[in-house]
Amino acid sequence: MIRAVSSNEFFTILIIASLLIVAMAKLLSPKRFSDFVFVFGRSKYLKIYAREQKFFDRFDALLFTNLVISSAIFIFILYQYLTGTSGISINLLFKLAFGIGAYLLIKVLIERLIGSLFEIDKLIDEYLFQKITYKNYLGLILLIVNAFLIFTLVPSLALFYVIGGALLLVNIIGLITSFKTHQSLIKNNIFYFILYLCALEIAPYIVLYKVFVSN
């Protein structure tokens, strides 16, 4: 069933902006982008570029920008479906994008700080690089998903469950890959790593869940 296209001009502008951002990342580092696209099929990208990572990386920054925009669009489409609204609130979209971007950036900075405090900088830096890589990959998937949701597919609860399950699966595969890659380092620092997981991988999502449920 084809969805009737309503006034989605703003969504279209955001999707085109995301496409341009991804294109800029490809133009900036064509070889790296090619390796990034196949990150799930090969370990080449993670092995090569983990050694070249910087505190501020333009390639990752561009893909992160796409992740923030695409995540905000997807959450807003879900919000529209759940509330039954059809209008586009530019203000809410910007708030979502700002909130997602701020949350992810603050979380990374805190993770780096904890890595320094526990003296496991190398482990945390490599783990963060892989985690950011998979999150940026999710951004590419969301970009495609959003285009279909806006211009082609009719949103339904079952469809959102399928999309959510697929995104969760990609995230879990990324985490498992990271753990397997650094299992020797993790074993040597298992106590600190468990503390890290509880404080920054599990607790934030429990807090967010409680906030949404209470509202």
C-alpha positions as CSV (number, residue, x, y, z in Angstrom):
1,M,0.0,0.0,0.0
2,I,1.4,3.4,-1.0
3,R,1.2,6.2,1.5
4,A,-0.3,9.5,0.2
5,V,2.3,12.2,0.5
6,S,1.2,15.1,2.6
7,S,3.0,18.3,3.5
8,N,6.4,16.7,4.2
9,E,8.5,19.5,2.8
10,F,10.5,19.9,6.0
11,F,11.1,16.1,6.3
12,T,12.3,16.2,2.7
13,I,14.7,19.0,3.5
14,L,16.1,17.2,6.5
15,I,16.6,13.9,4.5
16,I,18.3,15.8,1.7
17,A,20.5,17.5,4.3
18,S,21.4,14.1,5.8
19,L,22.2,12.7,2.3
20,L,24.5,15.7,1.6
21,I,26.2,15.2,5.0
22,V,26.8,11.5,4.2
23,A,28.0,12.5,0.7
24,M,30.5,14.9,2.3
25,A,31.8,12.1,4.5
26,K,32.3,10.0,1.4
27,L,34.1,12.8,-0.5
28,L,36.3,13.5,2.6
29,S,37.5,9.9,2.9
30,P,36.3,7.7,-0.1
31,K,38.3,4.6,1.0
32,R,37.3,4.9,4.6
33,F,33.7,5.3,3.7
34,S,33.8,2.2,1.5
35,D,35.3,0.2,4.4
36,F,32.7,1.7,6.8
37,V,29.8,0.6,4.6
38,F,30.9,-3.1,5.0
39,V,31.9,-2.8,8.6
40,F,29.5,-5.7,9.5
41,G,30.9,-8.1,7.0
42,R,34.6,-7.3,7.6
43,S,36.8,-6.4,10.6
44,K,39.1,-4.4,8.4
45,Y,37.5,-1.0,9.2
46,L,37.7,-1.4,13.0
47,K,41.3,-2.7,12.9
48,I,42.7,0.0,10.6
49,Y,40.9,3.1,11.7
50,A,40.9,2.4,15.5
51,R,44.6,3.1,15.4
52,E,44.1,6.4,13.5
53,Q,41.3,7.8,15.7
54,K,41.5,11.3,17.0
55,F,39.6,13.2,19.7
56,F,37.8,15.1,17.0
57,D,37.4,13.2,13.7
58,R,35.7,15.0,10.8
59,F,34.5,11.7,9.2
60,D,32.9,10.5,12.4
61,A,31.5,14.0,13.1
62,L,29.7,14.1,9.8
63,L,28.2,10.6,10.3
64,F,27.3,11.5,13.8
65,T,25.4,14.6,12.6
66,N,23.4,12.3,10.2
67,L,22.7,9.9,13.2
68,V,21.3,12.8,15.3
69,I,19.1,14.1,12.4
70,S,17.9,10.7,11.4
71,S,17.2,9.6,15.0
72,A,15.2,12.8,15.6
73,I,13.1,12.2,12.4
74,F,12.4,8.6,13.3
75,I,11.4,9.4,16.9
76,F,9.1,12.2,15.6
77,I,7.5,9.9,13.1
78,L,6.9,7.4,15.9
79,Y,5.5,10.2,18.0
80,Q,3.1,11.2,15.2
81,Y,1.9,7.7,14.9
82,L,1.3,7.1,18.7
83,T,-0.4,10.5,19.2
84,G,-2.3,10.5,15.9
85,T,-1.0,14.0,15.0
86,S,-0.3,14.9,11.4
87,G,1.4,18.3,11.6
88,I,5.1,18.8,11.7
89,S,6.4,20.6,14.8
90,I,9.8,22.1,13.8
91,N,10.3,23.2,17.4
92,L,9.9,19.6,18.7
93,L,12.1,18.2,16.0
94,F,14.9,20.6,16.9
95,K,14.4,19.8,20.6
96,L,14.7,16.1,19.8
97,A,17.8,16.5,17.7
98,F,19.5,18.7,20.4
99,G,18.5,16.3,23.2
100,I,19.9,13.3,21.3
101,G,23.1,15.0,20.3
102,A,23.7,16.4,23.7
103,Y,23.0,13.1,25.4
104,L,25.3,11.1,23.2
105,L,28.2,13.7,23.4
106,I,28.0,14.1,27.2
107,K,27.9,10.3,27.6
108,V,31.1,9.9,25.5
109,L,32.9,12.6,27.4
110,I,31.9,11.0,30.8
111,E,33.0,7.6,29.5
112,R,36.4,9.0,28.5
113,L,36.7,10.6,31.9
114,I,35.9,7.4,33.7
115,G,38.4,5.6,31.5
116,S,41.1,8.1,32.7
117,L,40.1,7.7,36.3
118,F,40.2,3.9,36.2
119,E,43.4,4.0,34.1
120,I,41.8,2.0,31.3
121,D,42.1,4.7,28.6
122,K,43.2,2.3,25.9
123,L,40.4,-0.1,26.5
124,I,37.7,2.6,26.7
125,D,39.0,4.5,23.7
126,E,39.0,1.4,21.4
127,Y,35.6,0.3,22.8
128,L,34.1,3.8,22.2
129,F,35.5,3.9,18.7
130,Q,33.7,0.6,17.8
131,K,30.5,1.7,19.6
132,I,30.5,5.1,17.8
133,T,31.1,3.3,14.5
134,Y,28.1,1.0,14.9
135,K,25.9,3.9,16.1
136,N,26.9,5.9,13.0
137,Y,26.0,2.8,10.9
138,L,22.6,2.8,12.6
139,G,22.3,6.4,11.3
140,L,22.7,5.3,7.7
141,I,20.0,2.6,8.3
142,L,17.7,5.2,9.8
143,L,18.2,7.5,6.9
144,I,16.9,4.8,4.5
145,V,14.1,3.8,6.9
146,N,12.9,7.4,7.3
147,A,12.7,7.9,3.6
148,F,10.5,4.8,3.2
149,L,8.3,5.8,6.2
150,I,7.8,9.3,4.9
151,F,7.3,8.6,1.2
152,T,6.3,5.0,0.7
153,L,5.2,2.9,3.7
154,V,2.2,3.3,5.9
155,P,3.4,3.4,9.5
156,S,1.9,0.7,11.8
157,L,2.7,-0.7,15.2
158,A,3.9,-4.0,13.7
159,L,6.2,-2.1,11.3
160,F,7.7,-0.1,14.2
161,Y,8.3,-3.3,16.2
162,V,10.1,-4.8,13.2
163,I,12.3,-1.7,12.7
164,G,13.0,-1.4,16.4
165,G,14.0,-5.1,16.6
166,A,16.3,-4.7,13.6
167,L,18.0,-1.6,15.1
168,L,18.4,-3.4,18.4
169,L,19.9,-6.4,16.7
170,V,22.4,-4.3,14.9
171,N,23.3,-2.6,18.2
172,I,23.7,-5.9,20.0
173,I,25.9,-7.4,17.2
174,G,28.1,-4.3,17.5
175,L,28.4,-4.7,21.3
176,I,29.2,-8.4,21.0
177,T,31.8,-7.7,18.3
178,S,33.4,-5.1,20.6
179,F,33.5,-7.4,23.6
180,K,35.0,-10.2,21.5
181,T,37.7,-7.9,20.0
182,H,38.8,-6.7,23.4
183,Q,38.1,-9.8,25.5
184,S,41.7,-10.1,26.8
185,L,41.7,-6.5,27.9
186,I,38.3,-6.8,29.4
187,K,39.3,-9.9,31.4
188,N,42.3,-8.0,32.8
189,N,40.1,-5.1,33.9
190,I,36.8,-7.0,34.5
191,F,35.9,-5.3,37.7
192,Y,36.2,-1.7,36.3
193,F,34.6,-2.7,33.1
194,I,31.5,-4.1,34.9
195,L,31.3,-0.9,36.9
196,Y,31.5,1.0,33.6
197,L,28.7,-1.1,32.0
198,C,26.4,-0.6,35.0
199,A,27.0,3.1,35.3
200,L,27.0,4.2,31.6
201,E,25.4,1.4,29.5
202,I,22.6,0.2,31.7
203,A,21.7,2.9,34.2
204,P,21.0,5.7,31.6
205,Y,18.4,3.6,29.7
206,I,16.7,2.6,33.0
207,V,16.4,6.3,33.9
208,L,15.1,7.2,30.5
209,Y,12.5,4.3,30.7
210,K,11.4,5.5,34.1
211,V,11.0,9.1,32.8
212,F,8.9,8.0,29.8
213,V,6.7,5.6,31.9
214,S,6.1,8.2,34.6
215,N,5.0,10.7,31.9
